[in-house]
Amino acid sequence: MTEKQELATSDFQDMEIRDEGMILAEMEGEFLQNYVYSFEKGGKQITNLSYAGVKEAIRRRGHFQIIEQSVTEANGKIRALVKVHDLVNDIDVLGASEAEADKPFAYVLAVNKAERNAYSKLIPAKFFAELIAEKLGKKTETPFK
């Protein structure tokens, strides 16, 4: 694995841990407000939508339907697959995720992360960028709708 791949994997793992924390906080009734992750790692700025940010983008855009979900347990992990249909563009995508089976609420974590991963594939990059800019208080070319 190259150094660049190792940094990307590490960044992804950091965001996974943060999203798991958000999912658990939401289960406890907390109102999620942190739509964007922005932190420095390895001398570079990492900025992306959080679990709550992806949910907000989906809520604003609408017209999605979860059409299939499966969950399996193997080798100490809960694995979830979620199939989402974009009703506007008439396409289906799969989101996959896993959680350690011994974690509290492992099933919920795996399913929610799989949903997030599927929805992330359906949000246009421009919407990602505009929502990030909006939440960071920066101007964008067009308002996010």
N, C-alpha and C positions, 0 to 999 in steps of 0.2 A: 504494500500500500504506500502510495506517495505521501509526502508531507502535506500536500494540499488536501488529499483525500482524508488523512488522519484529522486535520483541523475541521473539515466539513462534518465528519462523523462525530467529533467531540462537540461541535456547535449543535448538531441535531440532538445529541443526548442531553445537553443542557436544556434545550427547549422542551424535550420530552418530559424531563423532571419537573420543569415549571408548569407545563400543561397538566400533568398528573396532579400537582398541588391545586391548580385551579378547579379541576373536575371535583376533587374531594371537597374543596371549599364550597363549591356550588351545591353539593349534596347536603352540606351542613346549613344551607340557607343563605350563604353569603351572596351579596350582589357583586358580580364580577365587573370591574371597571378598567382593568388593565388590558386594553385591546392590542397593545404593541409591546414587543420585547425589543429593547435596544440596550446593548451592552458591548463593551470592548473585550476582545479576546485575541490573543496572539498579535496584537498591534493593529487589528482591524475592527471596524465598527460592524456589529451584527444587528440588523433590524428586520423584524418580521412580525406578522400577525400572530397573536397568541390564540389559544383555544377560544377565548371570549371574542377576540377580533374576528376569527373565522365565523363564529356564530352570528355576530353582528352583520357581517357582509352577507351571509345567507339570508338573514332576516330582512335586510334591506332589499335584496334582489328578489327573493321569493321564487315560487314556481319550481320547487324541487320536491321529489318524492322518494322516500326510502322504499325500495321495492323488494329487497331481499336482505336477510341477515343470517349469518351462521356463526356459531361459536364452538370451538373444540378445545379440549385440554390434552396436552401431551408434553412429556418431559418437563413437568413443573411449570408450564406456561399456559395461560389462557390466550387463545388466538381468536381474533374476530375478523370477519369479512363482512363488509356492508356494501351493497349495491345501491347507488342513487341514480335516479332518472332526472335529467334536466328537461322539464316540460316545455321550455321555450325553444331550446335547440335540438330537442329530441335525440339526446345521446345518453348513454349509460356509462358510469364509471364505477370502479371498485376501489374501496379503501380497505386497507389491512392494518392490523396492529396486534400487539401482544402485551401482556402484563404478567409479571411473575405471579404464579398461582397462590403463593403464600402472602401476598400483599392484601391488606384490607380492601374490600370492594374490587378485587381484581377483574371480575366480570364487567363491572360498570366502567372501569378504566379502559379495558380493552375495547369495548364497544364504542364508547365515546371518542376514543382516539381514532378508531377506524372510521367513524362518521366524519370527524374532522379531516382526516386524510382524503376521503372521497370528496367532500365539499371543497377542499382546497384545490382539487383538480378542476373544479367547475367555475371557480371565480377567476375572471379574466385578470391578467397581470396588471392592467391599468387600474382596475378596481382595488386590487391589493395596494398598489402604490398610492392611490388617492386616499384610501382609508388610513393608511399609515401616516401620510402627510397631514391629514385632517387631525388625527389624534395627537400628532406631535406639534400641532399648531403652525404648520407650514402652509404656504399658499400652493395650490395646485392649479393646473390649467383649466380644469372644469370641475364643478362640484360633484361629489360622489352621490350617485342616485341609484 
